[in-house]
Amino acid sequence: MYCHHCVRSYAEDARYCSQCGRRLHSHRIIETADWEEALSEGAASLELAEEAVIAGRTTPSAVQGKQGLGWTVPLALAGLAFVAIMAVILYYQYEKGVNETVLRLQSEARTAALSGEYIVALEKLEDALEARPAFKALAADVEIIQHVLELERMTGQIETRLSIGMIDEAETGLNRLKTEFGGHKEPIYDKLREKLDELNMKLTLQKLTKEYEALTTVKELGEMLNVVNGLIGEEAAELRGQIIVSIQDITAREVEQLLARKNFTGATAAVNRSLAWAREDKELLALLNKIKDEQTRYERLEQQRIEQAMQRAAEEDLINRTSAVEVVSVEKTLDEFGDLTIEGTLKNIATRAIYSVVVEVIVQSKDGAVLSRGKATVTPEYIEAGEQMTFTTTVYGIYSEDTTVVVDKAEWYLD
């Protein structure tokens, strides 16, 4: 014997199903004891008929008729008893066959319903109800399948609305669908419950996709990524990829700006913040390695620059201290008294200003002999780097133009 709701077997004396808790509906089938009762009732009616015949006896001819019957009455009674027994047996077989057919149709309807073939299940239940219209379990099953068909229709409407982007309408329908499910725990609702979860996920993804388009910071995108990571399916994977790409793009732009300012610490921190949301992302890890390489290269170039600067500074310092004054031109004029006037133009080739410059002026003869040696003070007193200065001095008693003037051993002070 099986429950008509969950098809679980039960004991003959059970009144409620141990699986689903529904009240069990049983059909009484005429058993052997019933046959005996029916036969007893048939025999009793025959006896009553016989008594009526005896009671109606009024004439000797009737007695003679009775005596003349002999074995006719017992044979007739035996025939009636046989006919009654056969009728009971045939009725029992017929009722048993109907019950078996109804139970089979109900079982097949249940199998079809669990497979999602609700129309087929409904047709089988209607056939069973035609045979047993008073069977309440069949009517209850029909009601459940009709409810499932209505939920399936609502599910199709919601799916259509989601497919054309009617998010608000789909959400309203989904909330109503959840209410219609109520406390139904029957297995027939399992497929629809899975569909409900699927639609709920699709609605969530569409709402997230709409919100995603307005996000502009890594933090906002990361918080959404945490939500999407809890969803499954191709659409969730696609949205997850879009969010990660946006995080990568925003991070790359920020890093580029920071690297332009040689802010390697800030660039590294920006990538690490993004990696906190998109863990182990290859693009972000590659960007982090790029920052490290840029920092290493910059530090190497900076070290070279510092070394070169130190070298240039040393060279400049050497020039400033040993070769700050460069002779631009020297002109000499011999007057009628034999005196030689020398005018020189000098230049400050140091990298710093110099002041109080004094040069030594040597006059040599044609054969290189020193005719005169003296010092001359240049003007102006203070000379900026790159500026020129001049001096004028007179050497007496030279008497010859065939001489050479050498400006040597300049002395100065660095500013």
Secondary structure, DSSP 4 states (H G I P E B T S, - for coil): -B-TTT--B--TT-SB-TTT-PBP-------HHHHHHHHHHHHHHHHHHHHHHHHT--SHHHHHHHHHHTTHHHHHHHHHHHHHHHHHHHHHHHHHHHHHHHHHHHHHHHHHHHTT-HHHHHHHHHHHHHH-TT-HHHHHHHHHHHHHHHHHHHHHHHHHHHHTT-HHHHHHHHHHHHHHHTT---GGGHHHHHHHHHHHHHHHHHHHHHHHTT--SHHHHHHHHHHHTT--SHHHHHHHHHHHHHHHHHHHHHHHHHHHTT-HHHHHHHHHHHHHHSTT-HHHHHHHHHHHHHHHHHHHHHHHHHHHHHHHHHHHHHHHHH--EEEEEEEEEE-TTS-EEEEEEEEE-SSS-EEEEEEEEEEE-TTS-EEEEEEEE-BSSEE-TT-EEEEEEEE-S---S--EEEEEEEEEEE-
